[in-house]
Amino acid sequence: MSSNNKKQCLVLLSGGLDSATVLNIALQEFEVIAISFDYGQRHKFEISAAKQIAKEAKIPFKLIKIDLGQFGNSALTDNIEVPKNQEIGKEIPITYVPVRNTIFLSYALAFAEVNNIFDIFIGVNALDYSGYPDCRPEFIEAFEKMANEATKFSQGEQKIKIHTPLINLTKAEIIIEGSKLNVNYAITHSCYDPSADGLSCGACDACILRKEGFKAAGVMDPTRYI
């Protein structure tokens, strides 16, 4: 328990729209530590965004370096072209990074166990998303069950909880919720294939979902596109 009597939690902070919203939701009830990953992604703008989001929120920020690029087979970590203007959700796209959320949550779980933190927040979404299998409720439920079986600190009465407050929301609903919490979406980064100076491409899955979300929410899109 922290000094202000709020429980501590971990928030997986990618630097994107969803994770920034989750962070602000978690801050309503918890003392937050943000955890982010430099995993060998082709661009680092999302890491800079995550750092800025954590700085504005005045919370501790932990960056973990892992190399998912060594496995390849993803447009986010390998020399593979990012698809543009494709039909979203028809099939699992090449921007899927193999086992990424499983690995991220496992590192977060290790950090949580060492620091005696039982609550972990992640911004997965199973409605307006690209069809990644590790964003589904079934995956989260399975990971939470595994986490409580596999860790020493969860063998007592207190159990690990994986919080997914956005999992059943549309992108527009996420943006509306975040706007109520005064999320600064201008500093978030979603694009899979930004320009050299960090402008969003406007045509990858992440950009399309983001643009359509702001439009449907009736909220001004602060994103800088090419």
DRENNU-577212 format. One record per residue: residue number from 1; x, y, z of N, C-alpha, C in turn; residue in one letter. Coordinates in steps of 0.1 Angstrom, whole numbers. Layout:
! DRENNU-577212
   seq      nX      nY      nZ     caX     caY     caZ      cX      cY      cZ   type
   NUM       X       Y       Z       X       Y       Z       X       Y       Z      a
...
//
This chain:
! DRENNU-577212
   seq      nX      nY      nZ     caX     caY     caZ      cX      cY      cZ   type
     1       9     -12       0       0       0       0       9      12       0      m
     2       6      22      -8      14      34     -10      10      44       2      s
     3      18      55       2      16      64      13       3      72      13      s
     4      -3      73       1     -16      80       0     -28      71       1      n
     5     -25      58       6     -35      48       8     -42      43      -4      n
     6     -37      46     -16     -41      40     -28     -33      27     -31      k
     7     -39      17     -36     -32       5     -40     -23       9     -52      k
     8     -12       2     -54      -4       4     -65      -9      -5     -77      q
     9      -7      -1     -89      -9      -9    -101       1      -6    -111      c
    10       2     -16    -120      11     -14    -132       2     -11    -144      l
    11       6      -2    -153      -1       1    -165       8      -1    -177      v
    12       5     -10    -186      13     -12    -198      10       0    -207      l
    13      20       8    -209      19      21    -216      27      20    -229      l
    14      20      19    -240      26      18    -253      29      32    -259      s
    15      22      42    -254      23      55    -260      11      58    -270      g
    16       3      48    -272      -9      50    -280     -21      55    -274      g
    17     -32      57    -282     -44      62    -277     -50      54    -266      l
    18     -51      41    -268     -57      32    -259     -50      31    -245      d
    19     -37      30    -246     -30      29    -233     -30      42    -225      s
    20     -30      53    -232     -31      66    -225     -45      67    -218      a
    21     -55      62    -224     -68      62    -218     -69      53    -206      t
    22     -63      41    -208     -63      32    -196     -55      38    -185      v
    23     -44      44    -187     -36      51    -177     -45      60    -169      l
    24     -52      69    -176     -61      78    -169     -72      72    -161      n
    25     -77      61    -166     -88      53    -159     -82      47    -146      i
    26     -70      41    -147     -63      36    -136     -60      46    -125      a
    27     -56      58    -129     -53      69    -120     -65      73    -111      l
    28     -77      69    -115     -89      73    -107     -89      65     -93      q
    29     -83      53     -94     -84      45     -82     -70      40     -76      e
    30     -60      41     -84     -47      35     -81     -35      45     -81      f
    31     -25      42     -74     -12      48     -76      -5      40     -87      e
    32      -2      47     -98       2      40    -110      17      40    -113      v
    33      23      29    -117      36      28    -123      34      24    -137      i
    34      40      31    -147      39      28    -161      50      20    -165      a
    35      48      10    -173      58       1    -179      57       1    -194      i
    36      68       3    -201      68       3    -215      79      -6    -221      s
    37      79      -9    -234      88     -18    -239      95     -13    -252      f
    38     108     -13    -252     116     -12    -264     119     -26    -269      d
    39     110     -30    -279     111     -44    -283     117     -47    -296      y
    40     124     -37    -302     130     -39    -315     121     -34    -326      g
    41     111     -26    -322     102     -20    -332     110     -11    -341      q
    42     105      -9    -354     112      -2    -364     113      13    -361      r
    43     103      18    -354     104      33    -350     103      34    -335      h
    44     107      45    -330     108      47    -315      98      58    -311      k
    45      90      63    -320      81      74    -316      72      71    -305      f
    46      67      58    -305      58      54    -294      64      54    -281      e
    47      77      51    -280      84      51    -267      85      66    -262      i
    48      89      75    -271      89      89    -267      76      94    -263      s
    49      65      89    -269      51      93    -265      48      88    -251      a
    50      52      75    -249      49      69    -236      56      77    -225      a
    51      69      80    -227      76      88    -217      70     101    -214      k
    52      65     108    -225      58     121    -223      45     120    -216      q
    53      38     109    -219      25     107    -212      27     105    -197      i
    54      37      96    -194      41      94    -180      46     106    -173      a
    55      53     114    -180      58     127    -174      47     136    -171      k
    56      38     138    -180      26     147    -178      18     142    -166      e
    57      17     128    -164       9     123    -153      17     123    -140      a
    58      30     126    -141      38     126    -129      39     113    -122      k
    59      41     102    -130      42      89    -124      55      82    -128      i
    60      59      72    -120      72      65    -124      70      58    -137      p
    61      81      57    -145      81      51    -158      93      41    -159      f
    62      89      29    -163      99      18    -164     100      14    -178      k
    63     111      15    -185     113      10    -199     121      -3    -199      l
    64     115     -13    -205     122     -26    -205     126     -29    -220      i
    65     139     -33    -222     144     -36    -235     144     -51    -237      k
    66     137     -55    -248     137     -69    -252     138     -69    -268      i
    67     142     -80    -273     145     -80    -288     135     -90    -295      d
    68     123     -85    -298     114     -94    -306     118     -93    -321      l
    69     126     -84    -325     130     -83    -339     138     -95    -343      g
    70     144    -102    -334     153    -114    -337     144    -125    -343      q
    71     131    -125    -340     122    -135    -345     116    -132    -358      f
    72     115    -118    -361     110    -114    -374      95    -117    -376      g
    73      91    -118    -389      78    -122    -393      67    -112    -388      n
    74      71     -99    -387      61     -89    -384      66     -76    -391      s
    75      56     -69    -397      59     -56    -403      64     -46    -393      a
    76      62     -48    -380      66     -38    -370      80     -40    -365      l
    77      86     -53    -368      99     -56    -363     109     -60    -374      t
    78     104     -62    -386     111     -68    -397     111     -59    -409      d
    79     119     -62    -419     119     -54    -431     107     -59    -441      n
    80      95     -57    -436      83     -60    -443      74     -48    -444      i
    81      69     -46    -456      61     -34    -458      48     -34    -450      e
    82      45     -23    -443      32     -21    -436      21     -20    -445      v
    83      11     -28    -444      -1     -28    -453      -9     -14    -451      p
    84     -14      -9    -462     -21       4    -462     -35       2    -468      k
    85     -45       9    -462     -59       9    -467     -64      -5    -470      n
    86     -62     -14    -461     -67     -28    -462     -80     -29    -454      q
    87     -87     -40    -457     -99     -42    -449     -95     -48    -435      e
    88     -99     -40    -425     -95     -43    -411    -103     -55    -405      i
    89     -96     -64    -399    -103     -75    -392    -106     -87    -400      g
    90    -104     -86    -414    -107     -98    -422     -98    -110    -419      k
    91     -86    -107    -417     -76    -118    -413     -65    -111    -404      e
    92     -58    -119    -397     -47    -114    -388     -36    -108    -397      i
    93     -34     -95    -396     -24     -88    -405     -10     -91    -401      p
    94      -1     -87    -411      13     -89    -409      19     -80    -398      i
    95      11     -70    -394      16     -61    -383      15     -68    -369      t
    96       9     -80    -369       8     -88    -356      23     -92    -353      y
    97      27     -89    -340      40     -93    -335      38    -106    -327      v
    98      44    -117    -332      42    -130    -325      44    -129    -310      p
    99      34    -133    -303      34    -135    -288      37    -122    -281      v
   100      35    -110    -287      39     -98    -281      32     -95    -267      r
   101      19     -96    -267      12     -93    -254      15    -103    -243      n
   102      17    -116    -247      20    -126    -238      34    -123    -231      t
   103      43    -119    -240      57    -115    -235      56    -102    -226      i
   104      49     -92    -231      48     -80    -223      41     -82    -210      f
   105      31     -90    -210      24     -93    -197      33    -101    -188      l
   106      41    -110    -193      50    -118    -185      60    -109    -178      s
   107      66    -100    -186      76     -91    -180      69     -82    -169      y
   108      57     -77    -172      50     -69    -162      47     -77    -150      a
   109      43     -90    -152      41     -99    -141      53    -101    -132      l
   110      64    -102    -138      77    -104    -130      79     -91    -122      a
   111      78     -79    -128      80     -67    -121      69     -66    -110      f
   112      57     -70    -113      46     -69    -103      50     -78     -91      a
   113      54     -90     -93      57     -99     -82      68     -93     -73      e
   114      79     -88     -79      90     -83     -72      86     -71     -63      v
   115      76     -63     -68      72     -51     -62      58     -53     -54      n
   116      53     -66     -54      41     -69     -46      29     -61     -51      n
   117      28     -60     -64      17     -54     -71       7     -64     -77      i
   118      -5     -64     -73     -15     -74     -78     -24     -70     -89      f
   119     -23     -57     -93     -32     -52    -104     -24     -47    -116      d
   120     -27     -52    -127     -21     -49    -140     -31     -44    -150      i
   121     -29     -33    -156     -38     -27    -166     -32     -28    -180      f
   122     -40     -32    -190     -36     -33    -203     -47     -28    -213      i
   123     -44     -21    -223     -54     -14    -232     -58     -23    -243      g
   124     -60     -36    -242     -64     -44    -253     -79     -41    -256      v
   125     -83     -43    -268     -96     -40    -273    -100     -50    -283      n
   126    -112     -56    -282    -117     -67    -290    -128     -63    -300      a
   127    -130     -50    -301    -141     -45    -310    -134     -38    -322      l
   128    -130     -25    -321    -123     -18    -332    -108     -21    -331      d
   129    -104     -32    -337     -90     -36    -336     -86     -44    -349      y
   130     -74     -48    -350     -69     -54    -363     -71     -69    -363      s
   131     -76     -75    -353     -79     -89    -353     -68     -97    -346      g
   132     -60     -91    -338     -49     -98    -331     -55    -108    -321      y
   133     -51    -120    -321     -56    -130    -311     -53    -127    -296      p
   134     -42    -119    -294     -39    -116    -280     -45    -103    -275      d
   135     -56     -99    -282     -64     -88    -277     -78     -93    -272      c
   136     -80    -106    -273     -94    -111    -270     -95    -114    -255      r
   137    -108    -114    -250    -110    -117    -236    -105    -131    -232      p
   138    -107    -140    -241    -102    -154    -238     -87    -155    -235      e
   139     -79    -146    -242     -65    -146    -239     -62    -140    -225      f
   140     -69    -129    -222     -67    -122    -209     -71    -132    -198      i
   141     -82    -138    -199     -87    -148    -189     -77    -159    -187      e
   142     -72    -164    -198     -62    -175    -197     -49    -170    -190      a
   143     -44    -158    -194     -32    -153    -188     -34    -151    -173      f
   144     -45    -145    -169     -47    -142    -155     -47    -155    -147      e
   145     -54    -165    -152     -54    -178    -146     -40    -184    -144      k
   146     -32    -183    -155     -18    -188    -155     -10    -180    -145      m
   147     -12    -167    -145      -4    -158    -136      -6    -162    -121      a
   148     -18    -165    -118     -21    -169    -104     -17    -183    -100      n
   149     -15    -191    -110      -9    -205    -108       6    -204    -107      e
   150      12    -195    -114      27    -196    -117      35    -187    -108      a
   151      29    -178    -100      37    -169     -92      36    -172     -77      t
   152      47    -170     -70      49    -172     -56      39    -163     -48      k
   153      39    -150     -52      32    -141     -43      17    -142     -44      f
   154      11    -150     -54      -3    -151     -55      -8    -164     -49      s
   155       0    -171     -41      -4    -183     -35     -12    -182     -22      q
   156     -13    -169     -17     -21    -166      -5     -35    -162      -9      g
   157     -41    -154      -1     -55    -150      -4     -56    -139     -15      e
   158     -46    -131     -16     -46    -120     -26     -42    -126     -40      q
   159     -50    -122     -50     -48    -127     -64     -45    -116     -74      k
   160     -38    -120     -85     -35    -111     -95     -47    -108    -104      i
   161     -49     -95    -107     -61     -91    -116     -55     -84    -128      k
   162     -58     -89    -140     -55     -82    -152     -67     -74    -156      i
   163     -66     -60    -156     -77     -51    -158     -77     -47    -173      h
   164     -88     -49    -180     -89     -45    -194    -102     -36    -196      t
   165    -101     -24    -191    -113     -15    -191    -118     -12    -205      p
   166    -110     -14    -215    -114     -10    -229    -119     -21    -237      l
   167    -119     -33    -232    -119     -45    -241    -132     -46    -249      i
   168    -143     -41    -243    -156     -41    -250    -161     -28    -255      n
   169    -152     -18    -257    -155      -5    -262    -151      -3    -276      l
   170    -159       5    -284    -154       9    -297    -144      19    -295      t
   171    -137      22    -306    -126      33    -306    -133      46    -302      k
   172    -145      49    -308    -151      61    -305    -155      62    -290      a
   173    -160      51    -284    -163      51    -270    -151      53    -261      e
   174    -140      47    -266    -127      49    -258    -123      64    -258      i
   175    -124      71    -270    -120      85    -271    -130      93    -263      i
   176    -143      90    -263    -152      98    -255    -149      97    -240      i
   177    -146      84    -236    -143      82    -222    -130      89    -218      e
   178    -120      89    -227    -107      95    -224    -109     111    -224      g
   179    -117     116    -233    -120     130    -233    -126     135    -220      s
   180    -134     127    -214    -140     130    -201    -129     131    -190      k
   181    -119     123    -192    -108     123    -182     -96     132    -186      l
   182     -99     140    -196     -89     150    -201     -76     144    -206      n
   183     -77     132    -213     -65     126    -219     -60     135    -230      v
   184     -47     138    -230     -41     146    -240     -37     137    -252      n
   185     -46     135    -261     -44     126    -272     -34     132    -282      y
   186     -31     145    -281     -21     151    -291      -7     145    -289      a
   187      -4     140    -277       9     135    -275      10     120    -276      i
   188      -1     113    -280      -1      99    -282       3      96    -296      t
   189       8      84    -298      12      79    -311       7      65    -315      h
   190       0      64    -326      -5      51    -330       0      45    -343      s
   191       6      53    -351       9      49    -365      20      38    -365      c
   192      17      28    -374      27      17    -376      38      21    -386      y
   193      36      31    -394      46      35    -404      48      50    -405      d
   194      52      56    -394      54      71    -395      65      76    -404      p
   195      65      89    -407      76      95    -415      88      96    -405      s
   196      99     100    -411     112     101    -403     110     111    -392      a
   197     101     121    -394     100     131    -383      87     129    -375      d
   198      81     116    -376      71     112    -367      57     115    -371      g
   199      55     120    -383      41     122    -388      34     109    -391      l
   200      22     108    -388      14      95    -390      11      94    -405      s
   201      11      81    -409       9      79    -424      -6      81    -428      c
   202     -15      78    -419     -29      80    -422     -36      69    -429      g
   203     -28      58    -433     -34      47    -441     -32      33    -435      a
   204     -24      32    -425     -22      19    -418     -34      16    -410      c
   205     -36       3    -405     -47      -1    -397     -49       9    -385      d
   206     -38      11    -378     -38      19    -366     -43      33    -369      a
   207     -38      39    -380     -42      53    -383     -57      53    -387      c
   208     -62      43    -395     -75      43    -400     -85      42    -388      i
   209     -82      33    -378     -90      31    -366     -90      44    -358      l
   210     -79      50    -357     -78      62    -349     -86      74    -356      r
   211     -84      76    -369     -92      86    -376    -107      84    -375      k
   212    -111      72    -378    -125      68    -377    -131      70    -363      e
   213    -123      66    -353    -127      68    -339    -130      82    -335      g
   214    -121      91    -339    -123     105    -336    -135     111    -343      f
   215    -137     107    -356    -148     112    -364    -161     107    -357      k
   216    -162      94    -354    -174      88    -348    -177      94    -334      a
   217    -166      98    -327    -168     104    -314    -172     118    -314      a
   218    -170     125    -326    -173     139    -327    -163     147    -319      g
   219    -150     142    -318    -139     149    -311    -129     152    -322      v
   220    -123     164    -320    -113     168    -330    -101     159    -329      m
   221     -96     155    -340     -84     146    -341     -71     155    -341      d
   222     -63     154    -330     -51     162    -329     -39     156    -336      p
   223     -41     145    -342     -29     138    -348     -23     146    -360      t
   224     -10     145    -361      -3     151    -372      -1     141    -383      r
   225      -8     142    -394      -7     132    -405       2     138    -416      y
   226       7     129    -424      16     133    -435       7     141    -445      i
//
